[in-house]
Structures are given as C-alpha cells and as structure tokens.
C-alpha cells in the first residue's frame, strides 16, 4: 500500500481552473477560480479531459476534489453568463456541465468531494457526481437555480433525488432550501463531517483505504452499484455474476487471492 505522505508530483499545467496533484495512487483536484471557484466553459472542458486522463492512468485509484481556501467549494456557474438571455450560450454551458459531471460520475476509481465551504448550484452538482462527500462543519449546500428562473442542469435533479430521496430533493430544489453540514449528514447528502480545514485530510485518509482494495474490483463494483439506480435488483443479478467471473481474467484477481493465502499484502497492478 502506498501511503499519503507529501511525496507529491504535480501534473503538467493545462487544466484551466484546476490544480492537479498526484499523491501516491490519489489525484487531488483543487478548484481555483477565485473568489467563489465558479465553473467556466474552459474549466468544465478541462475537468472532462482530466477525468479521461486519470482513467487512462493505471496508477490512479482515487480522485479527491476540493476548493481552494476556506470559504468556497464552488458557487456553480457565474450568473453573469446568462444575464443577456443568450440561448446559445446557455446550451453550450449546459452541454459542458453535463459532459464534465457525467465524466466525473463515470470515473473508474473512487471519487471523494471534500466540501470545504459553500457548494451551490453547479458546485453541489459536482459533489453529487462524486461517490462520497465529506462536508466541513461550516459548509452550506444548495441548488438555488429556480430562485433566479433557472434549474439544475448538470445532474442535480437526478443525483440529488437518488442520494437524499424525493422529498428532500423537492425541498432543496423547489423551495430553495439551504442545507448545513449537520443536516446534510442526517439526510445522506454528506457521508461525514470534518472540522473546518480538515475535509481534505479526511478525504485523503479515505483515499488511502481505497488502495487496500483491488482497483479492478472497485471499478466493477462501482458500475454494478450505480446500475441499481435505473434497474430493479433482480435484473442486475446476472450482470453481477458475469462481472464476478470476468475478474478471473485480471492479474489483480490472482494477486489478491495469492496474497491472502500467502498472508501478505497484495501488490495491485490495476490490470
């Protein structure tokens, strides 16, 4: 297992609005568009491309995403983009949002959002696209789009409903209700609360736990779990069995069993 000590290597520049760092088998993605880390067409395209690059990097097992500083995870889209009512720009941004967060949701490894402050609109949708969410004690989460005559178009209505249930989704989307960290934990929007400034450290601890798991098994399990969102369990059971057998074509399956029988830690190769 590779530890999460600060032996880091920064990835080359080229991801607009994102700072990317690799720490062991974990990629840390920091949103960097101050003051509120709003998304732009360029940063959304960069996230889409980045997830593709990380998917192709067999040494990366986990992705942690957070915002720079203490106040904002991300405030979503800059409303100035929509002030002139340009429908073409709206279509472009909706497409970019959808591509970016669908790519994030489909990341083959484990994705963790370290919510270090306000996560509003597209900021919360980014966190919802992740597998797990750690909210700092002062974090505030909301999907306030209907307040300004818009709606969540980057998976918010769907992923929020799946995560917290229809009733709370309606409270947050239709009533514009804001949720603090304690409420988020209670309704399942957050998986854990961290003290102010500690969400990234906690997320990295979870990412280190991912390294004990076979990355090929994790990828298969993630697809099966997410498949339960749109199909009845009985219809997915054959796929579960097929995925189990398919793992016997991987090096990690052989390594995992042999390591267990040999009473040693496995050395995963993600193959």
WOUR-V31315 format. One record per backbone hydrogen bond with DSSP energy under -0.5 kcal/mol. CO is the residue of the C=O (numbers start at 1). NH is the residue of the N-H. If there is no record, write none. Layout:
CO/NH ; CO/NH
//
This chain:
5/7 ; 6/8 ; 7/24 ; 9/22 ; 14/16 ; 15/18 ; 17/32 ; 18/20 ; 19/30 ; 20/11 ; 21/23 ; 21/28 ; 22/9 ; 23/26 ; 25/61 ; 25/62 ; 26/23 ; 26/28 ; 27/29 ; 27/64 ; 28/21 ; 28/30 ; 29/31 ; 29/66 ; 30/19 ; 31/68 ; 33/37 ; 33/38 ; 36/75 ; 39/78 ; 40/44 ; 41/45 ; 42/46 ; 43/47 ; 44/48 ; 45/49 ; 46/50 ; 47/51 ; 48/52 ; 49/53 ; 50/54 ; 51/55 ; 52/56 ; 53/57 ; 54/57 ; 56/58 ; 57/60 ; 59/61 ; 61/110 ; 62/27 ; 63/112 ; 64/29 ; 65/114 ; 66/31 ; 71/118 ; 74/120 ; 76/39 ; 77/79 ; 78/81 ; 79/82 ; 80/83 ; 82/85 ; 85/87 ; 86/90 ; 87/91 ; 88/92 ; 89/93 ; 90/94 ; 91/95 ; 92/96 ; 93/97 ; 94/98 ; 95/99 ; 96/100 ; 97/101 ; 98/102 ; 99/103 ; 100/104 ; 101/105 ; 102/106 ; 104/107 ; 110/63 ; 111/131 ; 111/132 ; 112/65 ; 112/114 ; 113/115 ; 113/134 ; 114/67 ; 114/116 ; 115/136 ; 117/140 ; 118/73 ; 118/74 ; 119/142 ; 120/123 ; 121/124 ; 121/125 ; 122/126 ; 123/127 ; 124/128 ; 125/129 ; 127/130 ; 132/113 ; 133/135 ; 133/191 ; 133/192 ; 134/115 ; 135/194 ; 136/139 ; 139/181 ; 140/119 ; 141/179 ; 142/121 ; 144/147 ; 144/148 ; 145/148 ; 145/150 ; 146/149 ; 155/159 ; 155/160 ; 156/160 ; 157/161 ; 158/162 ; 159/163 ; 160/164 ; 160/165 ; 161/165 ; 165/169 ; 166/170 ; 167/171 ; 168/172 ; 169/173 ; 170/174 ; 170/175 ; 171/175 ; 171/177 ; 179/141 ; 180/184 ; 181/185 ; 182/186 ; 183/187 ; 184/188 ; 184/189 ; 184/190 ; 185/188 ; 192/135 ; 194/137 ; 195/198 ; 198/202 ; 199/203 ; 200/204 ; 201/205 ; 202/206 ; 203/207 ; 204/208 ; 205/209 ; 206/210 ; 207/211 ; 208/211 ; 209/212 ; 210/213 ; 214/218 ; 215/219 ; 216/220 ; 217/221 ; 218/222 ; 219/223 ; 220/224 ; 221/225 ; 222/226 ; 223/227 ; 224/228 ; 225/228 ; 226/229 ; 227/230 ; 227/231 ; 232/235 ; 232/236 ; 233/236 ; 233/237 ; 236/240 ; 237/241 ; 238/242 ; 239/243 ; 240/244 ; 241/245 ; 242/246 ; 243/247 ; 245/248 ; 246/249 ; 247/250 ; 250/254 ; 251/255 ; 252/256 ; 253/257 ; 254/258 ; 255/259 ; 256/260 ; 257/261 ; 258/262 ; 259/264 ; 260/263 ; 266/268 ; 271/251
//
